């Protein structure tokens, strides 16, 4: 599944356009590898690190969502591995 679509489906961003903007900043990583394009693939078991709202969030993908459903359904697709309160490097 595309990273921008995944972030939208699990309700971390309000639109795919906003997800693409976060990715284009260059701070998103999948399994330690910098994400170059919004179309980079996410798989179950992947670790995603991204800056959101002044924090760096680290997520483990548990399952790939099939739709943008309610928050309870979205929350079942990932688990929070950690949150870093520091600002991301620019």
DAHU-V845081 format. One record per backbone hydrogen bond with DSSP energy under -1.0 kcal/mol. NH is the residue of the N-H (numbers start at 1). CO is the residue of the C=O. Records with the same first field share a line. If there is no record, write none. Layout:
# DAHU-V845081
NH = CO  CO
This chain:
# DAHU-V845081
3 = 40
4 = 38
6 = 2
7 = 3
8 = 4
9 = 5
10 = 6
11 = 8
12 = 7
13 = 7
19 = 15
20 = 16
21 = 17
22 = 18
23 = 19
24 = 20
25 = 21
26 = 23
29 = 49
30 = 33
31 = 47
33 = 30
35 = 28
40 = 37
42 = 1
45 = 61
46 = 43
48 = 59
49 = 29
50 = 57
52 = 55
55 = 52
56 = 84
57 = 50
58 = 82
59 = 48
60 = 79
61 = 46
62 = 77
63 = 77
69 = 67
74 = 70
75 = 71
77 = 74
79 = 60
81 = 58
82 = 58
84 = 56
